[in-house]
Structures are given as structure tokens and as C-alpha cells.
Amino acid sequence: MEHQPSPAVTPHPIEFTGSGGEYFRVWIVNLLLTIVTLSLYTPWARRRTAQYFYGHTQVVGSPLEFVAEQRRMVFGFLIFVALYAAYELAVQTGQDLAAALLIFGFALLTPFLWGSAMRFRLGATRWRGIRLAFTASWKEVYLASWPVFAIAAVWTGAAIATDALLPAQARTALALVLTLLCVIRLEFNYKRLLVARARIGGQAGRWKPAYGDFVKVWLAAAGIFVLTLLGVAVAGSVVTGGIVYLARDLMRGTSVPGMILLGVLFFAAAVLMLMLASLPARAYREARVFQLVWNNVGFGHIARTRTSLRTGAYVALRVKNVLLSLLTLGFYRPFAIASEYAAKAGSVTLHVKGSPEQLVGELARQQGAFGDAAADALGLDLIG
């Protein structure tokens, strides 16, 4: 038999065709209706937002589609509101046991809620009529969620341990370190499970990153945070000292309420400075994790992804967006969201084996044999 040559691999950059100006119109309507309806419009707002970004994301020449049923989104939102209201009622009425049981219940529900959300998100995503799916079993979801329960155990142990065993400050420091490691592990587990159990047609996701890669990113982000915090603290001390020196005569005649107000303003400024100090570290971590994932995943043997996102450029974009959002009292926020989404989506290139028509035909045939039956069996369209 004559050997058939392997199909050529062709790159297809993903393109975001939306803009901040267009999304602002979606955002402002969502905001106003959410305020008027006392947040009851939230599920409709989320659906409109998803449809806008999906519809303006071109993948191999065709947009993504978000086809979620509105009633399922409303149902999930009402369940969340009911649980939160029950917890607040227990706290406000001093029912400590009920509040503790609700917190324990939330911990048990976290894997279920995450798994349901992933099934809902992927089950509501279409590309050229082909469905995506999240096929992880509940056993896999709960096994991946072990850091949630480890965090609960760590803080329970820190609370009941005696000073004879370990001083309180040392217990707290140890608990914080272990919690951070668990948070990193949880992020890794959830991203790995999401990619490895994602499916389009008959093609399953491929995952390569290791847990150690995530730890390195978080440690680098922690280092950036410490350095930025030191810089902000020095600058803040100089500015505060200058203000106090210049206003020393004025402060002598200030009343007690005035001094209290001044203290509140200084505290608010300190909180704002702390938030700004963490901004570069958070943006760095987000960019590096994005690179780590999108440079090491694919679907079966038909597609793989690469990203050209630059860490420094993304950090600068995030800092600019936050500052402009603060200066405009939040009205720059939709432009910030659109620009960051465009930076991420536009940096990804999908390398596909064969032509787009061959890919669509193959996926459609595989979906006919697998997709609908799996969706019915695994309940991919349900959300808790």
C-alpha cells in the first residue's frame, strides 16, 4: 500500500473582533438593570456578557457560540443567593452552630459547584455547531478537590492546638504557608482536570504542565509582591511624613472628630496602597499561568495551542487599566475587561492538523458517535 502523507499542520491565530466601546454599551445596560432590580438581573447580565465575548472570538474563522438556557442560569443564581442569605441570617442572629455547619456544607459543596459550573460552561459552548463537554466524573472532581478539605483541616488544627505544642504566631504562620501551598495545588488540580476531561467531538484535551511549574510562578509572584510592597511602603512613608510636617500647625487645632476623620482617611489610603502593591504580582501570576497552560495543552492529536502573550506588557496593561478605572470611578472598567481579553485571546494560535473543513468534518462525525450519548449519560447540561 502507498503511504499516505500526514496532513500539514497549519497555524490559525485566534482573533477578538470586539472593542471596549461596543462592550461598554452591554456593560452599562447590565449595570443599570442590575441596580434597578436589586441584583436579580445578574444571570441575564452574565449571559449577555458571555454571548458578547463568545460571539466576537473567532476560532479558525468562525465565532464561538454561547447557547446556555437562561432558566438554568437563573436557577443556579437563586440557589447561591439562598445559601448566602441562610449563612448571613445565621451569623446575624448569633446561631454559631448553624453558621459553622453552613461553612462546612459550603466546603463539601465546593467541588460539586465547581464541577457543575464547568459542565455548564463547556456544555453551553459551541463551535460550528460542535459541542464542547466536560466529562470528569464526580469522583475525579472530589479527588481533585482534596486541598479544600486540607485547608479546613489545617485551620481547625491551628485553632485547637495549644501554645505548649506551638506558639500562636508560629501556628498562624505555618497555617498560612500550608494554605498557600494548598491553594496552588487546587488551582493546578482544577486546571488539569478541566483540560484533561474537556472534549470536543471525540477528541480529549491534553495536559503537560507539572505542579512544580505552578509553584515557581507563585513564588516569583510572591517575590514581586514583597519588592513592590517595600517600594510602596517607602514612598508612602515619605509622602505621609511630608503631609504631616506641612500640616502640623493645622493639626494642633483640629478637633477630636477631625482627628478621627483624618485617621480614617490614612487607613483608607493604606488599604488602597496595599491593593496597588499587590497589583503587579497578581497580573504577573495571571500572565505566567496563562502562558504555562496555553503553551502546553491541545486536543487529541489534531490541535495544539501556543501563546505569544508577553508578561511585562500584560502587567503594564493591568496597571494602566486599574489606574484609569479608579480615576473614572469605575466607568473605564468595560474598556479594561475588553482590552485584557483581547490581549489574551489575540495571543493564542491554534495549530491544526489538516484543513479546517477536514477538522470540522472529523469532529462532527465523532460527535455523532459520542457527544449526545455522553451528554445524556453524564448530565453535562445540568448546573447545581
Disulfide bonds with the S-S distance in Angstrom:
none
